[in-house]
Amino acid sequence: MKIAVIGTGHVGLVVGTGLAETGHYVTCVDTNGALIESLNANNLPFYEPGLEELVARNVEEERLRFTTDLASAVSDVLLVFICVGTPASNTGEADTSAVFAAIQSVGKAMTGYRIIVNKSTCPVGTTEAIRFTLKSLTEHPFDVVVNPEFLRQGAAVDDFMRPDRIILGCEDVRVAEIIRELYAPFLRTGKPLLSMSVRSAEMAKYAVNAMLATRISFMNEFAQLCEAYGADIAEVREGLAADSRIGPSYLFPGVGYGGSCLPKDVQACAHLAANRDLPSPLLQAVHTVNESQQTNFVKRILDFYGKDIANKRIAIWGASFKPKTDDLRGGPALRVIDALLNAGAAVVVHDPVADKTLHQHYGDRVSIAQKSYAALEGADGLVICTEWNEFRRPDYERMAKLMRDRVIFDGRNLYTTKVLSQHGFRYFSIGRPAV
Ligand SMILES: NC(=O)c1ccc[n+]([C@@H]2O[C@H](COP(=O)([O-])OP(=O)(O)OC[C@H]3O[C@@H](n4cnc5c(N)ncnc54)[C@H](O)[C@@H]3O)[C@@H](O)[C@H]2O)c1
C-alpha cells in the first residue's frame, strides 16, 4: 500500500519507518526543510535506539522516502497519517494548529478518495472538526479515523512494532478492516485492535497518559510523606508493586515526570473538563504535585549551598527527560540547570547522547563533559536527573577522589543510602532518609 505520513518527528519517523518495514511504500513529509535534508543525507534528527538501522534499510529498499512536498506525497496514496505536534498553548489547552495546517494542505492536495488517520494527540471532538474542515476543502470523498499512538521515546521502535494494543476510533467497518489489515503484522502475538467510537479513542489516549502521570504523582506525594515520617519509599513501593491489583509499572518516585507528552496531556485533560464546566480536582492535583516535586528538588539543592552557590561547580548526570533519548523537552534537568545558572553556579553536564540538544539549548552557558567521570572533576556536588543505566553502579571511590565535595542529589533514587555513606558521601534522594 502507498502511505503518506505528515510530520516526521519522534512519532512520524517511527510510524513511517515501521510501516515501510512491513512492505508498504511510505513517504514522510515535514515542513522543516532542515530535518528532511538531514534525513535525506542519512542523518537521523534525534536519537532513538534501533531506528537508524531500520530507516537506512527501508530507504535502501526504496520503501521509505522523505520530502517537504506534501502535495506530491499525498497524490497517489490511500492512507494519510497525521503525526504533527500538539503542544500545550499558553493556557494549557492543546494547540492543534499544526494538525489543521496539515489538514488544509492535505485537503487542497487530494486527487481522489483518502483515509486520513490522525495519530496526533488531540482533544475530544477534533476528528469531527477535521472532517468538517476537509469537507470545505475538497470535492473528493474521504474518511477520517483516529488512531492514537502509545510509543515511548527510548523504546519507540519496539513499542510501535510490538504494541500492547492498537486503538482505532472509526465508525465505518470497511475502513476499520483496512486499518486492521495494515496493523496485522504487528499484532501476531494476539494483542488486540480495539475499535471504538472516535470520541472514545480520543479520550482513551488522554486517559492513559493521565493515569500514568497520576501514578507518578501519587508516588511522589507518598515520597514526601515517607521523608516526613522516616519511612523509605523504595520499601513502600515494593509493598505496593507486589499487590496484583496495583502492579509494578510507573511506581518509581523521582524528580517528576517530563517530556513532551505527560505534562501537556494532563493539562489538556483538565481543559477538556473546564470546557464542559466540570471540575477536575484529581488532574489539577497530579499537575500540582509534579510541579512541586520539581521545585522542591531544586530548592533542596539551592538551600544546601545557600549564598555559596555562586562559587560552586555542580555536575549533572543526565539531561534528557528519560533514558535512551536525547530529547530535553519538559525534562526536570532543564529546571535544575536553569536554577543553578541563575544562581551563578558553574554547571557541567554529562548525558550519554544529548550533547547536541544540550548545546542547541544552552550554547556555551553549560560545559558538556563527554564522559561521566570527567564531569565530576573538581565538582562541589553531583545532581542526577536521568536514570541512564550507566549511572546505576558507578565507581564510588573514583567519584570520591574526583569531586571537591562529596555531595549527591539523586532525583532518581539510583543508589543505596548505606553504600553511599560508607564512601563518605552526603546523599539526598527522594522519599528516603538523607545521609
Ligand atoms: N513523542 C512521543 O513520545 C509521543 C508518543 C505518543 C503520541 N505523541 C503525540 O504525537 C504527536 C507528535 O509528537 P512528536 O513527539 O512526534 O512531535 P515532534 O515535535 O517530534 O514532531 C512533529 C513534527 O511535525 C512537523 N510539522 C508540524 N507542522 C507540520 C505540517 N503542517 N506539515 C508537516 N509537518 C509538520 C514538525 O516540523 C515536526 O518535525 C503529538 O500529538 C504527541 O502528543 C507523542
The ligand as an SDF file (V2000), in Angstrom:
LIG
                    3D

 44 48  0  0  0  0  0  0  0  0999 V2000
    6.7920   11.8470   21.4370 N   0  0  0  0  0  0  0  0  0  0  0  0
    6.1190   10.8350   21.9590 C   0  0  0  0  0  0  0  0  0  0  0  0
    6.6350   10.0290   22.7140 O   0  0  0  0  0  0  0  0  0  0  0  0
    4.6570   10.6630   21.6140 C   0  0  0  0  0  0  0  0  0  0  0  0
    4.0230    9.4450   21.9220 C   0  0  0  0  0  0  0  0  0  0  0  0
    2.6800    9.2990   21.5900 C   0  0  0  0  0  0  0  0  0  0  0  0
    1.9730   10.3280   20.9850 C   0  0  0  0  0  0  0  0  0  0  0  0
    2.6030   11.5040   20.7210 N   0  0  0  0  0  0  0  0  0  0  0  0
    1.8340   12.5620   20.0610 C   0  0  0  0  0  0  0  0  0  0  0  0
    2.1620   12.5340   18.6720 O   0  0  0  0  0  0  0  0  0  0  0  0
    2.1730   13.8420   18.1180 C   0  0  0  0  0  0  0  0  0  0  0  0
    3.5460   14.1260   17.5090 C   0  0  0  0  0  0  0  0  0  0  0  0
    4.5010   14.1190   18.5420 O   0  0  0  0  0  0  0  0  0  0  0  0
    6.0640   14.1350   18.2360 P   0  0  0  0  0  0  0  0  0  0  0  0
    6.7510   13.8840   19.5320 O   0  0  0  0  0  0  0  0  0  0  0  0
    6.3670   13.2860   17.0780 O   0  0  0  0  0  0  0  0  0  0  0  0
    6.2680   15.6590   17.8080 O   0  0  0  0  0  0  0  0  0  0  0  0
    7.5970   16.2650   17.1840 P   0  0  0  0  0  0  0  0  0  0  0  0
    7.6180   17.6790   17.6130 O   0  0  0  0  0  0  0  0  0  0  0  0
    8.7710   15.3920   17.4650 O   0  0  0  0  0  0  0  0  0  0  0  0
    7.3320   16.1700   15.6110 O   0  0  0  0  0  0  0  0  0  0  0  0
    6.3010   16.8520   14.9610 C   0  0  0  0  0  0  0  0  0  0  0  0
    6.7850   17.1520   13.5360 C   0  0  0  0  0  0  0  0  0  0  0  0
    5.6960   17.6840   12.7750 O   0  0  0  0  0  0  0  0  0  0  0  0
    6.2200   18.6540   11.8980 C   0  0  0  0  0  0  0  0  0  0  0  0
    5.1300   19.5120   11.4260 N   0  0  0  0  0  0  0  0  0  0  0  0
    4.4760   20.4900   12.0940 C   0  0  0  0  0  0  0  0  0  0  0  0
    3.5190   21.0180   11.3290 N   0  0  0  0  0  0  0  0  0  0  0  0
    3.5520   20.3650   10.1350 C   0  0  0  0  0  0  0  0  0  0  0  0
    2.7810   20.4330    8.9410 C   0  0  0  0  0  0  0  0  0  0  0  0
    1.7750   21.2980    8.8170 N   0  0  0  0  0  0  0  0  0  0  0  0
    3.0820   19.5990    7.9140 N   0  0  0  0  0  0  0  0  0  0  0  0
    4.0980   18.7290    8.0390 C   0  0  0  0  0  0  0  0  0  0  0  0
    4.8530   18.5950    9.1650 N   0  0  0  0  0  0  0  0  0  0  0  0
    4.5790   19.4110   10.1930 C   0  0  0  0  0  0  0  0  0  0  0  0
    7.2700   19.3710   12.7140 C   0  0  0  0  0  0  0  0  0  0  0  0
    8.1920   20.0790   11.9110 O   0  0  0  0  0  0  0  0  0  0  0  0
    7.8920   18.2090   13.4720 C   0  0  0  0  0  0  0  0  0  0  0  0
    9.0200   17.6760   12.7970 O   0  0  0  0  0  0  0  0  0  0  0  0
    1.7970   14.7710   19.2820 C   0  0  0  0  0  0  0  0  0  0  0  0
    0.4140   15.0000   19.2380 O   0  0  0  0  0  0  0  0  0  0  0  0
    2.1650   13.9700   20.5140 C   0  0  0  0  0  0  0  0  0  0  0  0
    1.3940   14.3300   21.6370 O   0  0  0  0  0  0  0  0  0  0  0  0
    3.9290   11.6930   21.0040 C   0  0  0  0  0  0  0  0  0  0  0  0
  1  2  1  0
  2  3  2  0
  2  4  1  0
  4  5  1  0
  4 44  2  0
  5  6  2  0
  6  7  1  0
  7  8  2  0
  8  9  1  0
  8 44  1  0
  9 10  1  0
  9 42  1  0
 10 11  1  0
 11 12  1  0
 11 40  1  0
 12 13  1  0
 13 14  1  0
 14 15  2  0
 14 16  1  0
 14 17  1  0
 17 18  1  0
 18 19  2  0
 18 20  1  0
 18 21  1  0
 21 22  1  0
 22 23  1  0
 23 24  1  0
 23 38  1  0
 24 25  1  0
 25 26  1  0
 25 36  1  0
 26 27  1  0
 26 35  1  0
 27 28  2  0
 28 29  1  0
 29 30  1  0
 29 35  2  0
 30 31  1  0
 30 32  2  0
 32 33  1  0
 33 34  2  0
 34 35  1  0
 36 37  1  0
 36 38  1  0
 38 39  1  0
 40 41  1  0
 40 42  1  0
 42 43  1  0
M  CHG  2   8   1  16  -1
M  END
$$$$
